[in-house]
Every structure is written in structure tokens, then in C-alpha cells.
């Protein structure tokens, strides 16, 4: 099987020019996601409830790196939980807790 040239592969899978919304982006996984996406040429809307940290630290850092990131202040519901065992082993109470957290919490916001 012939190998693809690096340039062709990059064009096929390029994210350049796309847009992403990232929640919880002032630290941790969210911050890293903004950095990675922006470095790949994605226009990022960075959403946070912490306006001071977003404006005073994160946006300044991303601007210095010439990333296309816009800060947006609002709450995004991205809560979720898991029980670390096979789903076939869940009790009805555990299943109910998972559905309440992962499904019902999001649908009750609509």
C-alpha cells in the first residue's frame, strides 16, 4: 500500500478555518483543548464563567501566541459522571443516578 504524502494527509484532516466552542477553558483539559485547536488553525470561542481569569491571563497568553481565540463569559452545562464498572453490573439506583446527571440535567435546561 502506498503511503500518503505528509502534505496530502494534512490537507485531508486539516481543521484550519473551522470553529470550535470550548467550555471550562481557563485551566486543565479545557485550556489544553483551546491551545491545541488554536495551534491547528481553528477559530476558538473560549467560554468561561470566570471573566477575570479568562481576560487577564488566558486571552493575553493566547493573543501573544497569535491564536484566534475570542473569550465569551457564560455558563455551559458540561457535567457528567461515570461509574467505573461494566454497565451490565449497574444497580438500578446507579443507573438512575447516571441518567439524572448525564441526561436529565441537560434536558431540564432546555
C-alpha positions in Angstrom: 0.0 0.0 0.0 1.4 3.4 -1.0 2.0 5.9 1.8 0.3 9.3 1.6 2.5 12.3 1.4 2.5 14.4 4.6 1.0 17.4 2.9 -1.9 15.5 1.4 -2.7 13.9 4.7 -2.6 17.3 6.5 -4.9 18.8 3.9 -7.4 15.9 4.3 -7.5 16.2 8.0 -7.0 19.9 8.4 -9.1 21.8 10.9 -7.9 25.2 9.7 -10.8 27.6 9.2 -13.2 25.7 11.3 -14.8 27.0 14.6 -14.9 25.4 18.0 -16.5 26.2 21.3 -14.6 25.1 24.4 -16.0 25.2 27.9 -14.0 25.3 31.1 -11.0 26.7 29.3 -9.2 28.7 31.9 -7.3 25.6 33.2 -6.8 21.9 32.8 -8.2 19.9 29.8 -10.2 22.9 28.5 -7.2 25.1 28.5 -5.2 22.5 26.7 -8.0 22.0 24.2 -8.0 25.7 23.3 -4.2 25.6 22.8 -4.3 22.5 20.6 -7.2 23.6 18.5 -5.9 27.2 18.0 -2.5 25.9 17.1 -4.2 23.8 14.3 -5.8 27.0 12.9 -9.2 26.7 14.5 -11.1 29.8 15.5 -12.0 29.1 19.1 -14.7 30.6 21.3 -13.4 30.1 24.8 -16.3 30.0 27.3 -15.8 30.6 31.0 -17.8 31.9 33.9 -14.5 33.4 35.3 -14.2 36.7 33.4 -11.1 37.9 35.3 -9.1 34.8 34.7 -10.2 34.5 31.1 -9.4 38.1 30.3 -6.4 38.8 32.5 -4.5 35.6 31.9 -5.8 33.3 29.2 -6.7 35.7 26.4 -3.4 37.5 26.9 -1.4 34.3 26.6 -3.3 33.2 23.5 -3.0 36.6 21.9 0.8 36.5 22.4 0.8 33.2 20.6 -1.2 34.8 17.8 -4.1 32.3 18.3 -7.6 33.3 17.0 -9.5 33.0 20.3 -12.4 35.0 21.5 -13.5 35.0 25.1 -17.1 34.6 26.0 -18.5 34.8 29.5 -21.3 32.4 30.2 -22.1 29.1 31.9 -22.1 26.0 29.9 -23.5 22.8 31.3 -21.0 20.1 30.6 -21.5 18.0 33.7 -21.1 14.2 33.5 -20.3 11.3 35.6 -19.4 7.6 35.3 -19.3 4.5 37.4 -16.1 2.5 36.8 -17.5 -0.9 36.2 -19.3 -2.7 33.3 -22.7 -1.3 32.6 -24.2 -4.8 33.0 -23.2 -4.6 36.7 -25.0 -1.3 37.5 -27.7 -1.4 40.1 -31.0 0.4 39.2 -30.0 3.1 41.7 -26.6 3.6 40.0 -28.3 3.7 36.5 -30.8 6.2 37.8 -28.0 8.4 39.2 -26.2 8.3 35.9 -29.2 9.2 33.8 -30.1 12.0 36.2 -26.7 13.5 35.9 -25.8 12.8 32.3 -29.2 13.2 30.6 -31.8 14.8 32.7 -29.6 17.7 33.9 -29.0 18.8 30.3 -32.6 18.3 29.1 -34.0 20.2 32.0 -32.1 23.3 30.9 -34.0 23.5 27.6 
